Amino acid sequence: MRVPRANRNYAVPYTDIEVEEVQIQEEVERIEREAIIDFALATRNEALFKSVMNRDQEEEEIEVEPEAFSAEDFIRQVNLKAWI
């Protein structure tokens, strides 16, 4: 790892780098979960909201049926996926 202030390179064990990758993945999952919750609240989709909130207990992903959305909701969903 390069430390510009000290103008030196330091050796970093592989296990430290692996932990960072896991932390980044957890952060991505948290942000994704928050975005889905925001989407469910914005579209007033109670089933999606409950499934996200109970995901920790069930560990299953429940897919939302596409016919449940209007054209405006579909555009919001596409924008949400583009944002993520």
C-alpha positions, -999 to +999 in steps of 0.1 A: +000+000+000+013+034-009+012+062+017+019+095-001+024+115+031+052+092+043+065+087+008+067+049+014+052+017+004+040-008+031+033-044+028-003-054+036-014-089+043-039-105+019-064-111+048-067-073+054-076-067+017-101-095+018-119-079+048-121-046+029-138-064-001-163-080+023-170-046+039-176-030+005-200-058-005-219-053+028-221-016+021-234-022-014-261-046-001-271-020+025-274+008+000-293-015-024-317-024+004-323+012+013-330+021-023-356-007-026-372+005+006-374+040-008-389+027-040-415+006-021-425+036+000-427+059-031-448+035-050-468+024-019-460-012-026-467-028+007-458-064-004-424-053-016-418-032+016-427-062+038-406-086+018-375-063+022-381-057+059-385-095+065-356-105+042-333-110+072-356-136+087-366-154+055-334-150+034-355-152+002-359-127-025-394-121-036-397-107-071-423-081-078-447-089-106-443-065-135-480-061-142-485-046-108-470-013-120-484+015-140-463+031-168-451+057-143-441+031-118-423+011-144-402+042-153-394+048-117-382+012-114-360+015-144-345+047-131-339+030-097-321+001-114-300+026-135-291+045-103-280+013-085 
